[in-house]
Amino acid sequence: MAKLGIKRIYEPAHPGDGCRVLVDRLWPRGLTREASAIDHWFKEIGPSNDLRTWFGHRPERWAEFSRRYRAELAAEVAAPLVRQLVVLARKGTLTLLYSARDEAHNQAVVLAKVIQAKLQ
């Protein structure tokens, strides 16, 4: 059975994380690739630079960010990556990693809901 989680990349890796996939377009500040303990980096699945800049992690823009990001996830570039994440989730535990400070308002939250819906 698939288990899907999200976690801030700055938190220590845990064996229970399963497959760890970074879903940020930009590499996290102050973190080496070795220290990140990631299995994959799907940078193209992160929000576009324009969307990321517009959102600016402002909670009042969350609903519109979520709508726009879902549209990006359905687009030609990101859709195959979403399908790959669904396959990884079906194989076992999948943890989506993000670097934002806000645990409730970041792209991994939206992406996890999209993947969960496809797993149903």
Backbone atoms as SQL, in Angstrom:
CREATE TABLE atoms (id INTEGER PRIMARY KEY, chain TEXT, resi INTEGER, resn TEXT, atom TEXT, x REAL, y REAL, z REAL);
INSERT INTO atoms VALUES
  (1, 'A', 1, 'MET', 'N', 0.838, -1.193, 0.000),
  (2, 'A', 1, 'MET', 'CA', 0.000, 0.000, 0.000),
  (3, 'A', 1, 'MET', 'C', 0.875, 1.245, 0.000),
  (4, 'A', 2, 'ALA', 'N', 0.480, 2.202, -0.793),
  (5, 'A', 2, 'ALA', 'CA', 1.252, 3.436, -0.930),
  (6, 'A', 2, 'ALA', 'C', 1.140, 4.287, 0.329),
  (7, 'A', 3, 'LYS', 'N', 2.269, 4.849, 0.700),
  (8, 'A', 3, 'LYS', 'CA', 2.290, 5.805, 1.802),
  (9, 'A', 3, 'LYS', 'C', 2.984, 7.052, 1.276),
  (10, 'A', 4, 'LEU', 'N', 2.309, 8.180, 1.394),
  (11, 'A', 4, 'LEU', 'CA', 2.808, 9.431, 0.856),
  (12, 'A', 4, 'LEU', 'C', 2.974, 10.432, 1.989),
  (13, 'A', 5, 'GLY', 'N', 4.150, 11.042, 2.045),
  (14, 'A', 5, 'GLY', 'CA', 4.401, 12.046, 3.069),
  (15, 'A', 5, 'GLY', 'C', 5.084, 13.265, 2.486),
  (16, 'A', 6, 'ILE', 'N', 5.098, 14.328, 3.250),
  (17, 'A', 6, 'ILE', 'CA', 5.857, 15.513, 2.879),
  (18, 'A', 6, 'ILE', 'C', 6.711, 15.906, 4.070),
  (19, 'A', 7, 'LYS', 'N', 7.866, 16.497, 3.756),
  (20, 'A', 7, 'LYS', 'CA', 8.815, 16.797, 4.821),
  (21, 'A', 7, 'LYS', 'C', 9.728, 17.925, 4.365),
  (22, 'A', 8, 'ARG', 'N', 10.084, 18.765, 5.274),
  (23, 'A', 8, 'ARG', 'CA', 11.044, 19.820, 4.980),
  (24, 'A', 8, 'ARG', 'C', 12.423, 19.174, 4.810),
  (25, 'A', 9, 'ILE', 'N', 13.126, 19.539, 3.763),
  (26, 'A', 9, 'ILE', 'CA', 14.400, 18.885, 3.456),
  (27, 'A', 9, 'ILE', 'C', 15.454, 19.106, 4.535),
  (28, 'A', 10, 'TYR', 'N', 15.284, 20.140, 5.338),
  (29, 'A', 10, 'TYR', 'CA', 16.258, 20.423, 6.393),
  (30, 'A', 10, 'TYR', 'C', 16.082, 19.506, 7.607),
  (31, 'A', 11, 'GLU', 'N', 14.974, 18.761, 7.655),
  (32, 'A', 11, 'GLU', 'CA', 14.783, 17.782, 8.727),
  (33, 'A', 11, 'GLU', 'C', 15.648, 16.563, 8.420),
  (34, 'A', 12, 'PRO', 'N', 16.147, 15.876, 9.446),
  (35, 'A', 12, 'PRO', 'CA', 17.002, 14.711, 9.191),
  (36, 'A', 12, 'PRO', 'C', 16.259, 13.615, 8.413),
  (37, 'A', 13, 'ALA', 'N', 17.003, 12.943, 7.549),
  (38, 'A', 13, 'ALA', 'CA', 16.445, 11.806, 6.820),
  (39, 'A', 13, 'ALA', 'C', 16.176, 10.674, 7.808),
  (40, 'A', 14, 'HIS', 'N', 15.160, 9.879, 7.515),
  (41, 'A', 14, 'HIS', 'CA', 14.770, 8.762, 8.365),
  (42, 'A', 14, 'HIS', 'C', 14.508, 7.570, 7.446),
  (43, 'A', 15, 'PRO', 'N', 14.877, 6.354, 7.856),
  (44, 'A', 15, 'PRO', 'CA', 14.615, 5.190, 6.999),
  (45, 'A', 15, 'PRO', 'C', 13.140, 5.053, 6.611),
  (46, 'A', 16, 'GLY', 'N', 12.244, 5.522, 7.467),
  (47, 'A', 16, 'GLY', 'CA', 10.815, 5.449, 7.185),
  (48, 'A', 16, 'GLY', 'C', 10.358, 6.401, 6.087),
  (49, 'A', 17, 'ASP', 'N', 11.265, 7.291, 5.628),
  (50, 'A', 17, 'ASP', 'CA', 10.917, 8.220, 4.547),
  (51, 'A', 17, 'ASP', 'C', 10.734, 7.492, 3.220),
  (52, 'A', 18, 'GLY', 'N', 11.329, 6.325, 3.081),
  (53, 'A', 18, 'GLY', 'CA', 11.245, 5.614, 1.805),
  (54, 'A', 18, 'GLY', 'C', 11.997, 6.384, 0.731),
  (55, 'A', 19, 'CYS', 'N', 11.389, 6.493, -0.431),
  (56, 'A', 19, 'CYS', 'CA', 11.979, 7.224, -1.548),
  (57, 'A', 19, 'CYS', 'C', 11.806, 8.721, -1.311),
  (58, 'A', 20, 'ARG', 'N', 12.922, 9.448, -1.269),
  (59, 'A', 20, 'ARG', 'CA', 12.911, 10.883, -0.960),
  (60, 'A', 20, 'ARG', 'C', 13.114, 11.675, -2.252),
  (61, 'A', 21, 'VAL', 'N', 12.110, 12.497, -2.598),
  (62, 'A', 21, 'VAL', 'CA', 12.154, 13.268, -3.846),
  (63, 'A', 21, 'VAL', 'C', 12.027, 14.760, -3.545),
  (64, 'A', 22, 'LEU', 'N', 13.043, 15.518, -3.928),
  (65, 'A', 22, 'LEU', 'CA', 13.006, 16.965, -3.787),
  (66, 'A', 22, 'LEU', 'C', 12.142, 17.535, -4.907),
  (67, 'A', 23, 'VAL', 'N', 11.139, 18.354, -4.553),
  (68, 'A', 23, 'VAL', 'CA', 10.207, 18.901, -5.539),
  (69, 'A', 23, 'VAL', 'C', 10.304, 20.428, -5.616),
  (70, 'A', 24, 'ASP', 'N', 11.486, 20.964, -5.334),
  (71, 'A', 24, 'ASP', 'CA', 11.764, 22.393, -5.462),
  (72, 'A', 24, 'ASP', 'C', 12.487, 22.643, -6.775),
  (73, 'A', 25, 'ARG', 'N', 12.189, 23.757, -7.402),
  (74, 'A', 25, 'ARG', 'CA', 12.887, 24.143, -8.633),
  (75, 'A', 25, 'ARG', 'C', 14.312, 24.593, -8.338),
  (76, 'A', 26, 'LEU', 'N', 14.521, 25.209, -7.174),
  (77, 'A', 26, 'LEU', 'CA', 15.838, 25.691, -6.778),
  (78, 'A', 26, 'LEU', 'C', 16.427, 24.783, -5.706),
  (79, 'A', 27, 'TRP', 'N', 17.749, 24.602, -5.741),
  (80, 'A', 27, 'TRP', 'CA', 18.405, 23.791, -4.718),
  (81, 'A', 27, 'TRP', 'C', 18.326, 24.528, -3.378),
  (82, 'A', 28, 'PRO', 'N', 18.029, 23.826, -2.292),
  (83, 'A', 28, 'PRO', 'CA', 17.906, 24.447, -0.961),
  (84, 'A', 28, 'PRO', 'C', 19.215, 25.098, -0.502),
  (85, 'A', 29, 'ARG', 'N', 19.082, 26.280, 0.039),
  (86, 'A', 29, 'ARG', 'CA', 20.250, 27.034, 0.511),
  (87, 'A', 29, 'ARG', 'C', 20.963, 26.313, 1.645),
  (88, 'A', 30, 'GLY', 'N', 22.290, 26.358, 1.584),
  (89, 'A', 30, 'GLY', 'CA', 23.109, 25.856, 2.679),
  (90, 'A', 30, 'GLY', 'C', 23.125, 24.350, 2.835),
  (91, 'A', 31, 'LEU', 'N', 22.672, 23.623, 1.845),
  (92, 'A', 31, 'LEU', 'CA', 22.590, 22.167, 1.959),
  (93, 'A', 31, 'LEU', 'C', 23.397, 21.520, 0.836),
  (94, 'A', 32, 'THR', 'N', 24.253, 20.581, 1.204),
  (95, 'A', 32, 'THR', 'CA', 25.006, 19.860, 0.178),
  (96, 'A', 32, 'THR', 'C', 24.161, 18.693, -0.332),
  (97, 'A', 33, 'ARG', 'N', 24.502, 18.217, -1.495),
  (98, 'A', 33, 'ARG', 'CA', 23.764, 17.066, -2.051),
  (99, 'A', 33, 'ARG', 'C', 23.920, 15.843, -1.156),
  (100, 'A', 34, 'GLU', 'N', 25.096, 15.670, -0.589),
  (101, 'A', 34, 'GLU', 'CA', 25.329, 14.521, 0.298),
  (102, 'A', 34, 'GLU', 'C', 24.446, 14.604, 1.545),
  (103, 'A', 35, 'ALA', 'N', 24.360, 15.791, 2.123),
  (104, 'A', 35, 'ALA', 'CA', 23.582, 15.974, 3.350),
  (105, 'A', 35, 'ALA', 'C', 22.078, 15.876, 3.099),
  (106, 'A', 36, 'SER', 'N', 21.659, 16.084, 1.871),
  (107, 'A', 36, 'SER', 'CA', 20.226, 16.084, 1.578),
  (108, 'A', 36, 'SER', 'C', 19.613, 14.689, 1.601),
  (109, 'A', 37, 'ALA', 'N', 20.410, 13.679, 1.338),
  (110, 'A', 37, 'ALA', 'CA', 19.946, 12.288, 1.326),
  (111, 'A', 37, 'ALA', 'C', 18.711, 12.102, 0.439),
  (112, 'A', 38, 'ILE', 'N', 18.745, 12.696, -0.769),
  (113, 'A', 38, 'ILE', 'CA', 17.609, 12.546, -1.679),
  (114, 'A', 38, 'ILE', 'C', 17.873, 11.396, -2.653),
  (115, 'A', 39, 'ASP', 'N', 16.789, 10.807, -3.118),
  (116, 'A', 39, 'ASP', 'CA', 16.885, 9.783, -4.150),
  (117, 'A', 39, 'ASP', 'C', 16.726, 10.401, -5.536),
  (118, 'A', 40, 'HIS', 'N', 15.892, 11.427, -5.633),
  (119, 'A', 40, 'HIS', 'CA', 15.633, 12.088, -6.914),
  (120, 'A', 40, 'HIS', 'C', 15.394, 13.575, -6.668),
  (121, 'A', 41, 'TRP', 'N', 15.688, 14.368, -7.700),
  (122, 'A', 41, 'TRP', 'CA', 15.363, 15.789, -7.691),
  (123, 'A', 41, 'TRP', 'C', 14.549, 16.060, -8.943),
  (124, 'A', 42, 'PHE', 'N', 13.258, 16.300, -8.775),
  (125, 'A', 42, 'PHE', 'CA', 12.364, 16.619, -9.890),
  (126, 'A', 42, 'PHE', 'C', 12.180, 18.131, -9.928),
  (127, 'A', 43, 'LYS', 'N', 13.229, 18.853, -10.312),
  (128, 'A', 43, 'LYS', 'CA', 13.136, 20.315, -10.250),
  (129, 'A', 43, 'LYS', 'C', 12.107, 20.875, -11.213),
  (130, 'A', 44, 'GLU', 'N', 11.849, 20.199, -12.328),
  (131, 'A', 44, 'GLU', 'CA', 10.876, 20.699, -13.297),
  (132, 'A', 44, 'GLU', 'C', 9.437, 20.623, -12.788),
  (133, 'A', 45, 'ILE', 'N', 9.222, 19.876, -11.694),
  (134, 'A', 45, 'ILE', 'CA', 7.872, 19.763, -11.139),
  (135, 'A', 45, 'ILE', 'C', 7.566, 20.904, -10.168),
  (136, 'A', 46, 'GLY', 'N', 8.581, 21.631, -9.772),
  (137, 'A', 46, 'GLY', 'CA', 8.367, 22.776, -8.887),
  (138, 'A', 46, 'GLY', 'C', 7.597, 23.871, -9.610),
  (139, 'A', 47, 'PRO', 'N', 6.982, 24.769, -8.865),
  (140, 'A', 47, 'PRO', 'CA', 6.254, 25.870, -9.498),
  (141, 'A', 47, 'PRO', 'C', 7.179, 26.680, -10.407),
  (142, 'A', 48, 'SER', 'N', 6.633, 27.194, -11.488),
  (143, 'A', 48, 'SER', 'CA', 7.419, 28.031, -12.396),
  (144, 'A', 48, 'SER', 'C', 7.998, 29.213, -11.629),
  (145, 'A', 49, 'ASN', 'N', 9.068, 29.778, -12.160),
  (146, 'A', 49, 'ASN', 'CA', 9.679, 30.936, -11.500),
  (147, 'A', 49, 'ASN', 'C', 8.680, 32.073, -11.356),
  (148, 'A', 50, 'ASP', 'N', 7.866, 32.295, -12.391),
  (149, 'A', 50, 'ASP', 'CA', 6.864, 33.369, -12.323),
  (150, 'A', 50, 'ASP', 'C', 5.854, 33.117, -11.201),
  (151, 'A', 51, 'LEU', 'N', 5.363, 31.876, -11.102),
  (152, 'A', 51, 'LEU', 'CA', 4.372, 31.551, -10.074),
  (153, 'A', 51, 'LEU', 'C', 4.996, 31.630, -8.684),
  (154, 'A', 52, 'ARG', 'N', 6.184, 31.104, -8.561),
  (155, 'A', 52, 'ARG', 'CA', 6.878, 31.113, -7.270),
  (156, 'A', 52, 'ARG', 'C', 7.107, 32.548, -6.790),
  (157, 'A', 53, 'THR', 'N', 7.550, 33.404, -7.698),
  (158, 'A', 53, 'THR', 'CA', 7.796, 34.804, -7.349),
  (159, 'A', 53, 'THR', 'C', 6.494, 35.515, -6.996),
  (160, 'A', 54, 'TRP', 'N', 5.448, 35.284, -7.789),
  (161, 'A', 54, 'TRP', 'CA', 4.159, 35.914, -7.514),
  (162, 'A', 54, 'TRP', 'C', 3.629, 35.490, -6.139),
  (163, 'A', 55, 'PHE', 'N', 3.698, 34.200, -5.836),
  (164, 'A', 55, 'PHE', 'CA', 3.171, 33.686, -4.572),
  (165, 'A', 55, 'PHE', 'C', 3.937, 34.261, -3.382),
  (166, 'A', 56, 'GLY', 'N', 5.254, 34.195, -3.426),
  (167, 'A', 56, 'GLY', 'CA', 6.068, 34.753, -2.346),
  (168, 'A', 56, 'GLY', 'C', 5.740, 34.200, -0.972),
  (169, 'A', 57, 'HIS', 'N', 5.141, 33.017, -0.907),
  (170, 'A', 57, 'HIS', 'CA', 4.745, 32.373, 0.355),
  (171, 'A', 57, 'HIS', 'C', 3.821, 33.259, 1.183),
  (172, 'A', 58, 'ARG', 'N', 2.947, 33.982, 0.484),
  (173, 'A', 58, 'ARG', 'CA', 1.964, 34.835, 1.164),
  (174, 'A', 58, 'ARG', 'C', 0.670, 34.037, 1.306),
  (175, 'A', 59, 'PRO', 'N', 0.306, 33.689, 2.542),
  (176, 'A', 59, 'PRO', 'CA', -0.865, 32.839, 2.771),
  (177, 'A', 59, 'PRO', 'C', -2.153, 33.356, 2.125),
  (178, 'A', 60, 'GLU', 'N', -2.298, 34.671, 1.998),
  (179, 'A', 60, 'GLU', 'CA', -3.518, 35.205, 1.390),
  (180, 'A', 60, 'GLU', 'C', -3.603, 34.865, -0.104),
  (181, 'A', 61, 'ARG', 'N', -2.514, 34.441, -0.696),
  (182, 'A', 61, 'ARG', 'CA', -2.505, 34.043, -2.110),
  (183, 'A', 61, 'ARG', 'C', -2.557, 32.524, -2.291),
  (184, 'A', 62, 'TRP', 'N', -2.717, 31.794, -1.192),
  (185, 'A', 62, 'TRP', 'CA', -2.642, 30.334, -1.216),
  (186, 'A', 62, 'TRP', 'C', -3.655, 29.689, -2.167),
  (187, 'A', 63, 'ALA', 'N', -4.914, 30.080, -2.096),
  (188, 'A', 63, 'ALA', 'CA', -5.942, 29.451, -2.926),
  (189, 'A', 63, 'ALA', 'C', -5.637, 29.650, -4.414),
  (190, 'A', 64, 'GLU', 'N', -5.252, 30.843, -4.781),
  (191, 'A', 64, 'GLU', 'CA', -4.931, 31.118, -6.185),
  (192, 'A', 64, 'GLU', 'C', -3.637, 30.417, -6.602),
  (193, 'A', 65, 'PHE', 'N', -2.654, 30.383, -5.701),
  (194, 'A', 65, 'PHE', 'CA', -1.418, 29.648, -5.981),
  (195, 'A', 65, 'PHE', 'C', -1.737, 28.178, -6.247),
  (196, 'A', 66, 'SER', 'N', -2.558, 27.580, -5.380),
  (197, 'A', 66, 'SER', 'CA', -2.914, 26.169, -5.529),
  (198, 'A', 66, 'SER', 'C', -3.582, 25.917, -6.881),
  (199, 'A', 67, 'ARG', 'N', -4.489, 26.795, -7.279),
  (200, 'A', 67, 'ARG', 'CA', -5.178, 26.642, -8.560),
  (201, 'A', 67, 'ARG', 'C', -4.187, 26.728, -9.724),
  (202, 'A', 68, 'ARG', 'N', -3.334, 27.732, -9.693),
  (203, 'A', 68, 'ARG', 'CA', -2.359, 27.914, -10.778),
  (204, 'A', 68, 'ARG', 'C', -1.338, 26.785, -10.825),
  (205, 'A', 69, 'TYR', 'N', -0.900, 26.337, -9.655),
  (206, 'A', 69, 'TYR', 'CA', 0.094, 25.263, -9.613),
  (207, 'A', 69, 'TYR', 'C', -0.504, 23.948, -10.121),
  (208, 'A', 70, 'ARG', 'N', -1.746, 23.662, -9.780),
  (209, 'A', 70, 'ARG', 'CA', -2.408, 22.469, -10.314),
  (210, 'A', 70, 'ARG', 'C', -2.463, 22.514, -11.840),
  (211, 'A', 71, 'ALA', 'N', -2.697, 23.700, -12.394),
  (212, 'A', 71, 'ALA', 'CA', -2.700, 23.853, -13.857),
  (213, 'A', 71, 'ALA', 'C', -1.307, 23.557, -14.415),
  (214, 'A', 72, 'GLU', 'N', -0.274, 24.030, -13.743),
  (215, 'A', 72, 'GLU', 'CA', 1.089, 23.733, -14.189),
  (216, 'A', 72, 'GLU', 'C', 1.393, 22.240, -14.108),
  (217, 'A', 73, 'LEU', 'N', 0.888, 21.591, -13.067),
  (218, 'A', 73, 'LEU', 'CA', 1.134, 20.152, -12.907),
  (219, 'A', 73, 'LEU', 'C', 0.452, 19.332, -13.997),
  (220, 'A', 74, 'ALA', 'N', -0.615, 19.855, -14.571),
  (221, 'A', 74, 'ALA', 'CA', -1.332, 19.160, -15.639),
  (222, 'A', 74, 'ALA', 'C', -0.712, 19.432, -17.013),
  (223, 'A', 75, 'ALA', 'N', 0.214, 20.377, -17.076),
  (224, 'A', 75, 'ALA', 'CA', 0.812, 20.773, -18.356),
  (225, 'A', 75, 'ALA', 'C', 1.814, 19.733, -18.848),
  (226, 'A', 76, 'GLU', 'N', 2.197, 19.895, -20.100),
  (227, 'A', 76, 'GLU', 'CA', 3.035, 18.933, -20.820),
  (228, 'A', 76, 'GLU', 'C', 4.346, 18.588, -20.113),
  (229, 'A', 77, 'VAL', 'N', 5.017, 19.566, -19.528),
  (230, 'A', 77, 'VAL', 'CA', 6.318, 19.322, -18.904),
  (231, 'A', 77, 'VAL', 'C', 6.176, 18.552, -17.591),
  (232, 'A', 78, 'ALA', 'N', 5.239, 18.952, -16.744),
  (233, 'A', 78, 'ALA', 'CA', 5.132, 18.379, -15.398),
  (234, 'A', 78, 'ALA', 'C', 4.309, 17.095, -15.332),
  (235, 'A', 79, 'ALA', 'N', 3.343, 16.916, -16.214),
  (236, 'A', 79, 'ALA', 'CA', 2.441, 15.756, -16.126),
  (237, 'A', 79, 'ALA', 'C', 3.190, 14.415, -16.100),
  (238, 'A', 80, 'PRO', 'N', 4.220, 14.204, -16.942),
  (239, 'A', 80, 'PRO', 'CA', 4.948, 12.931, -16.863),
  (240, 'A', 80, 'PRO', 'C', 5.659, 12.735, -15.526),
  (241, 'A', 81, 'LEU', 'N', 6.114, 13.833, -14.921),
  (242, 'A', 81, 'LEU', 'CA', 6.770, 13.736, -13.616),
  (243, 'A', 81, 'LEU', 'C', 5.765, 13.380, -12.529),
  (244, 'A', 82, 'VAL', 'N', 4.568, 13.919, -12.631),
  (245, 'A', 82, 'VAL', 'CA', 3.506, 13.549, -11.684),
  (246, 'A', 82, 'VAL', 'C', 3.241, 12.050, -11.803),
  (247, 'A', 83, 'ARG', 'N', 3.152, 11.553, -13.028),
  (248, 'A', 83, 'ARG', 'CA', 2.924, 10.112, -13.233),
  (249, 'A', 83, 'ARG', 'C', 4.062, 9.283, -12.631),
  (250, 'A', 84, 'GLN', 'N', 5.306, 9.749, -12.784),
  (251, 'A', 84, 'GLN', 'CA', 6.436, 9.033, -12.179),
  (252, 'A', 84, 'GLN', 'C', 6.319, 8.993, -10.660),
  (253, 'A', 85, 'LEU', 'N', 5.872, 10.089, -10.067),
  (254, 'A', 85, 'LEU', 'CA', 5.702, 10.120, -8.612),
  (255, 'A', 85, 'LEU', 'C', 4.596, 9.165, -8.166),
  (256, 'A', 86, 'VAL', 'N', 3.536, 9.061, -8.955),
  (257, 'A', 86, 'VAL', 'CA', 2.460, 8.115, -8.639),
  (258, 'A', 86, 'VAL', 'C', 3.008, 6.688, -8.666),
  (259, 'A', 87, 'VAL', 'N', 3.825, 6.368, -9.654),
  (260, 'A', 87, 'VAL', 'CA', 4.440, 5.039, -9.749),
  (261, 'A', 87, 'VAL', 'C', 5.320, 4.779, -8.531),
  (262, 'A', 88, 'LEU', 'N', 6.133, 5.760, -8.161),
  (263, 'A', 88, 'LEU', 'CA', 6.997, 5.599, -6.978),
  (264, 'A', 88, 'LEU', 'C', 6.162, 5.395, -5.718),
  (265, 'A', 89, 'ALA', 'N', 5.066, 6.127, -5.591),
  (266, 'A', 89, 'ALA', 'CA', 4.197, 5.998, -4.416),
  (267, 'A', 89, 'ALA', 'C', 3.559, 4.614, -4.362),
  (268, 'A', 90, 'ARG', 'N', 3.214, 4.073, -5.523),
  (269, 'A', 90, 'ARG', 'CA', 2.602, 2.735, -5.547),
  (270, 'A', 90, 'ARG', 'C', 3.592, 1.654, -5.143),
  (271, 'A', 91, 'LYS', 'N', 4.872, 1.902, -5.326),
  (272, 'A', 91, 'LYS', 'CA', 5.907, 0.921, -4.977),
  (273, 'A', 91, 'LYS', 'C', 6.181, 0.872, -3.479),
  (274, 'A', 92, 'GLY', 'N', 5.841, 1.936, -2.760),
  (275, 'A', 92, 'GLY', 'CA', 6.129, 1.986, -1.323),
  (276, 'A', 92, 'GLY', 'C', 6.040, 3.408, -0.817),
  (277, 'A', 93, 'THR', 'N', 6.739, 3.673, 0.251),
  (278, 'A', 93, 'THR', 'CA', 6.685, 4.995, 0.858),
  (279, 'A', 93, 'THR', 'C', 7.393, 6.022, -0.020),
  (280, 'A', 94, 'LEU', 'N', 6.730, 7.154, -0.220),
  (281, 'A', 94, 'LEU', 'CA', 7.275, 8.269, -0.982),
  (282, 'A', 94, 'LEU', 'C', 7.186, 9.512, -0.115),
  (283, 'A', 95, 'THR', 'N', 8.303, 10.214, 0.023),
  (284, 'A', 95, 'THR', 'CA', 8.320, 11.462, 0.774),
  (285, 'A', 95, 'THR', 'C', 8.718, 12.592, -0.162),
  (286, 'A', 96, 'LEU', 'N', 7.831, 13.585, -0.269),
  (287, 'A', 96, 'LEU', 'CA', 8.100, 14.774, -1.070),
  (288, 'A', 96, 'LEU', 'C', 8.825, 15.782, -0.189),
  (289, 'A', 97, 'LEU', 'N', 9.954, 16.262, -0.652),
  (290, 'A', 97, 'LEU', 'CA', 10.778, 17.181, 0.121),
  (291, 'A', 97, 'LEU', 'C', 10.688, 18.592, -0.446),
  (292, 'A', 98, 'TYR', 'N', 10.605, 19.563, 0.441),
  (293, 'A', 98, 'TYR', 'CA', 10.524, 20.968, 0.054),
  (294, 'A', 98, 'TYR', 'C', 11.398, 21.771, 1.012),
  (295, 'A', 99, 'SER', 'N', 11.729, 23.007, 0.640),
  (296, 'A', 99, 'SER', 'CA', 12.598, 23.809, 1.509),
  (297, 'A', 99, 'SER', 'C', 11.893, 24.978, 2.185),
  (298, 'A', 100, 'ALA', 'N', 10.676, 25.286, 1.799),
  (299, 'A', 100, 'ALA', 'CA', 9.958, 26.434, 2.363),
  (300, 'A', 100, 'ALA', 'C', 9.809, 26.311, 3.882),
  (301, 'A', 101, 'ARG', 'N', 9.787, 27.446, 4.543),
  (302, 'A', 101, 'ARG', 'CA', 9.599, 27.449, 6.006),
  (303, 'A', 101, 'ARG', 'C', 8.156, 27.141, 6.390),
  (304, 'A', 102, 'ASP', 'N', 7.229, 27.585, 5.570),
  (305, 'A', 102, 'ASP', 'CA', 5.797, 27.418, 5.851),
  (306, 'A', 102, 'ASP', 'C', 5.378, 25.985, 5.503),
  (307, 'A', 103, 'GLU', 'N', 5.062, 25.210, 6.516),
  (308, 'A', 103, 'GLU', 'CA', 4.719, 23.803, 6.312),
  (309, 'A', 103, 'GLU', 'C', 3.326, 23.594, 5.735),
  (310, 'A', 104, 'ALA', 'N', 2.460, 24.601, 5.838),
  (311, 'A', 104, 'ALA', 'CA', 1.085, 24.472, 5.358),
  (312, 'A', 104, 'ALA', 'C', 0.870, 25.060, 3.975),
  (313, 'A', 105, 'HIS', 'N', 1.743, 25.976, 3.564),
  (314, 'A', 105, 'HIS', 'CA', 1.565, 26.691, 2.297),
  (315, 'A', 105, 'HIS', 'C', 2.803, 26.542, 1.419),
  (316, 'A', 106, 'ASN', 'N', 2.951, 25.383, 0.787),
  (317, 'A', 106, 'ASN', 'CA', 4.071, 25.153, -0.121),
  (318, 'A', 106, 'ASN', 'C', 3.642, 24.168, -1.201),
  (319, 'A', 107, 'GLN', 'N', 4.426, 24.072, -2.254),
  (320, 'A', 107, 'GLN', 'CA', 4.042, 23.259, -3.397),
  (321, 'A', 107, 'GLN', 'C', 3.915, 21.774, -3.073),
  (322, 'A', 108, 'ALA', 'N', 4.653, 21.274, -2.105),
  (323, 'A', 108, 'ALA', 'CA', 4.567, 19.857, -1.763),
  (324, 'A', 108, 'ALA', 'C', 3.181, 19.498, -1.235),
  (325, 'A', 109, 'VAL', 'N', 2.524, 20.424, -0.552),
  (326, 'A', 109, 'VAL', 'CA', 1.167, 20.200, -0.036),
  (327, 'A', 109, 'VAL', 'C', 0.207, 19.994, -1.208),
  (328, 'A', 110, 'VAL', 'N', 0.300, 20.872, -2.212),
  (329, 'A', 110, 'VAL', 'CA', -0.565, 20.762, -3.391),
  (330, 'A', 110, 'VAL', 'C', -0.241, 19.491, -4.161),
  (331, 'A', 111, 'LEU', 'N', 1.036, 19.247, -4.393),
  (332, 'A', 111, 'LEU', 'CA', 1.469, 18.082, -5.161),
  (333, 'A', 111, 'LEU', 'C', 1.034, 16.780, -4.487),
  (334, 'A', 112, 'ALA', 'N', 1.132, 16.713, -3.178),
  (335, 'A', 112, 'ALA', 'CA', 0.719, 15.511, -2.450),
  (336, 'A', 112, 'ALA', 'C', -0.769, 15.237, -2.652),
  (337, 'A', 113, 'LYS', 'N', -1.591, 16.292, -2.673),
  (338, 'A', 113, 'LYS', 'CA', -3.032, 16.122, -2.903),
  (339, 'A', 113, 'LYS', 'C', -3.301, 15.626, -4.315),
  (340, 'A', 114, 'VAL', 'N', -2.557, 16.127, -5.279),
  (341, 'A', 114, 'VAL', 'CA', -2.711, 15.686, -6.667),
  (342, 'A', 114, 'VAL', 'C', -2.337, 14.209, -6.787),
  (343, 'A', 115, 'ILE', 'N', -1.219, 13.823, -6.196),
  (344, 'A', 115, 'ILE', 'CA', -0.788, 12.424, -6.246),
  (345, 'A', 115, 'ILE', 'C', -1.785, 11.519, -5.528),
  (346, 'A', 116, 'GLN', 'N', -2.221, 11.949, -4.348),
  (347, 'A', 116, 'GLN', 'CA', -3.194, 11.156, -3.577),
  (348, 'A', 116, 'GLN', 'C', -4.460, 10.908, -4.377),
  (349, 'A', 117, 'ALA', 'N', -4.936, 11.913, -5.089),
  (350, 'A', 117, 'ALA', 'CA', -6.146, 11.759, -5.908),
  (351, 'A', 117, 'ALA', 'C', -5.918, 10.735, -7.015),
  (352, 'A', 118, 'LYS', 'N', -4.725, 10.697, -7.578),
  (353, 'A', 118, 'LYS', 'CA', -4.424, 9.746, -8.653),
  (354, 'A', 118, 'LYS', 'C', -4.239, 8.329, -8.119),
  (355, 'A', 119, 'LEU', 'N', -3.885, 8.218, -6.836),
  (356, 'A', 119, 'LEU', 'CA', -3.727, 6.905, -6.220),
  (357, 'A', 119, 'LEU', 'C', -5.073, 6.257, -5.878),
  (358, 'A', 120, 'GLN', 'N', -6.106, 7.068, -5.780),
  (359, 'A', 120, 'GLN', 'CA', -7.441, 6.565, -5.394),
  (360, 'A', 120, 'GLN', 'C', -8.080, 5.752, -6.509);
